[in-house]
Amino acid sequence: MDFFSTENIVSLLTLTFLEIVLGIDNIVFISIVSGRLPAHQQRKAQLIGIGMAFLGRIVLLLTITWIIGLSKPFLHINQFALSYRDLILIVGGLFLVGKSTSEIHRRIEGSEHNTTPKKLSLGSALIQILILDVVFSLDSIITAIGLSDVLLTMIIAIVISLGIMLLFMKHVSEFIKKHPAMKILAISFLIMIGTVLVIEGLHVHVPKGYIYVSMAFALGIEFLNMWVRKKTPRAKAVVKETVDH
């Protein structure tokens, strides 16, 4: 296929958009995990996390035959056929649900007992990021293979998406730390994503449109709440000033 053909350009744009959407999960998870590191190590963990995601995707792209082979069943249980891809999705999804649930539990317990959440070591944070990078990379590459058969197109789409992730990582991380309610919402998204990974590993297809619409709706409501909270003190100040006069 000619790289500059209309079909390939459309594939590149579509794939880049999808890779960016899939990369949002990566950004949120890396931001949350790195947020539990000492301040001077957070940026380092974020950069290494993005770097591992980039290398993981490129390595998987160069082993496309092996990736396709992951979808072939290696175990049959009655009518259910389990492949290595299914196993990775199930294990990765369970890890994501468990990790996210523990983060919510830690925040609630920390608030009740007025204690500071225990800091992670850099090595522990990178191991957690690496595990989820593998899962997200696999999902990303399988999506790429399904949309294009031109290796250069897939590589360019992944490089662009990871560049955008790197560009906005710091802003996303700071925004999540500045707004605690948004962090809880982000963790809730990760729980939903982990659940979907497990379900898909069990061969139940979940249309991604439903997931993105529900996430966008919840995000919109939270932005509306933030806007109302921002306006409320200002409104109270105006009323107080009027009463005083």
N, C-alpha and C positions, 0 to 999 in steps of 0.2 A: 504493500500500500504506500502511495506517495504521502510523505509526512505532512505536506502542506495542502493536502486534499481537504475539501469541505467536511467530509465524514470524519477525518482524523482530528481536525480542529475542533469540531463539535464534541468529539469524544474527550479531547484534552480539557475543554472547558467544563464539561459535565463531571469528569473524573476529578478535576481539581476542586470543584465545589463540594463533591461528596467527601473527598479526602479532608477538606477543611472541617466539614461537619463532624466526621468521625474523629478528627484530631481534637475537637473541643473536649471530648471525654478525657483524653490524655492530659490536656492542659489543666482541667479541673482537678484531676487526681494528683498530678505533680504539684500543683499549687497547694493542695491541702496537706500532702505529706511533707513538702519542703517547709511549710509553715510551722511545723513542730521542731524544726532544727534551730540551733542558735542563729541569730541574725546574720552573722558573717559567713555562714555556710549555706544560706538559703539560695542565693543566686547561683552558687557553684552547683548545688544539687539540681537546680532547674536546667542549667546549661548541659550538665552531664545527662540528665533525663531526656532532654530533646535530642542530644547526640546519640544516645542509645536507641531512641525511637527511629532516628534517621538510618543508622547503621543496620538495625534490625530489618527495616523495610527493604533496604537495598539488597541485603544478603538474601532475604526471602524472594525478592524479585529475580535474582540471579539463579535461583533454584526452583523455577516454576514447575518443572516436572515433579519434583518432590512435593511441592505444595499441593498439586492436583492429586498426587497419590495419597495425601492425608485424608481425602474424602472417601477413599475406598475402605469398606468395612473390614475390621480384623477380628470382630467378635459378634456372634449372633446369639441373641437371647429371645427365643420364640420368634416373634415377627420383628423384633427390634434389632437393627444392625448398628453396631457401634464402630465409629472410625476414630482415628487419632485427632482429627479436627473436632469431632464431637467432644472427645475427652478433654481437649484443651479449652474449649468453650465452657464446658461444665465446671471444670476445676477453676478456671479463671473467673467465671461468674460467681461461684461460691466464695472465692477469695475476696472479690470486690464487695459482695454483700456483707461478708463477715467483717472486713476492714471498715466499711462505711458504718455499719451498725455499731461497732466498737467506738468509732469516732463520735457518734451521736451520744452514746452512753457516757463516754469520757467527758463530753461537754456538759451534759446534764448533771452528772455526779460532781464535776468540778464546780459547777455553779452552786449546787446545794451545800457543799462542804467548804466552799470558798478556797479551793486549792488550785494550784497552777498545774495544767496537764504536764505529764512527764515528757521531757525532751527526748527526741530520737538521736541516735548516733548517725553520722553521715553514711556509714556502711549499711546500717539497717534500713535507712530511707532509700538508698540506691537499690537494695535488693528488692524492696517492695515495688519501686518504680519499674525495675527490670521485669518483674513477673507480669505486671499489667501491660508493659510495653510489648511483650511477646504476644499477649492476647489481642491487644488493639492492632498490632502490626499484622497478625494473621487475618483478622477481619478486614483490615485495610487492603491487603494484597489480594485476598479472594475477591473483594469488590472490584479491584483494578483489573484482575484477570477476566472478570465477567463483563467488563465494559470495553476493553480494548485488547487487541492482540499484537500491538506495537510496543516493544519494550521501551523505546525511547520516550514514547508518549506517557507511559506509566511512570518512568523515572522523573520526567519533568513535572508531572502533576504532584508527585510525592515531594519533590524538592520545593516547589512553590508552597504547598500546604504546610510543610514543616518550617519554612521560612516565616510564614505568617504566624505560626504557633510561637516561634522564637521571638517575633516582634511584639506580640501581645501578651506573652507569658508574664512579664513583670507587672503590667497593668491589671491583668486578671487576678494575679496573686495579691496585689495591694488592695484591689477592690473587694475581694473576698475577706481579707483581714479587717478592712474598714467597716464592713457591714456583716455582723455576726449572723443575722437572719438569712442573708444571702448564702453564707457558708452552709447553714443547715439545709437550705434548699438545694445547693449544689451537691451535698452529700446524699440527699434524698434522690436526686437524679442518678447518682452512681448506684444506689441500691436498685433503682428501676432498671438501669442498664445491665447490672449484674444478673438480675432476675431474667431479663430478656435473653442474655447469653446462655443461661442454664436451659431455658425453654427451647431455644434454637438448637442447643446441643442434644436435646431430646426429640429433635425433628419436628417441632411445632413452629411453623413460620409465623412471625409477628411482623405485620406491615410496618416499616419504619416511619411511614407518614403519621400513624397514630402516636408514636413516641415523640416525634418532633413537634407535633401540634400540641400535645399535652405539656411538653416542656416549655414551649413558647407561651402557652396560656398561663402557666404557673409563674413564669418569669415576668410576664406582663403584669400580673396581679401584684407581684412583689415590688416591681418598679412603681406601680400606682400607690402602694402602701408607703414606699419611701418618699414619694412626692407629697403625700398627705401629711406624713410625719414632719417633713421639712417645712410645710406651710403652717402647721398647727401652732408652733411656738410664735411665729411671726404674727398670726391672727390674734393670739392671746395678748401679745405685746400691744397691738393696735387697740384692742378692747380696753386694756388696762390704762393706756395713755388717754383714751377718750373719757373713761370714768374719772381719772385724776383731774382732768380739766373740767 
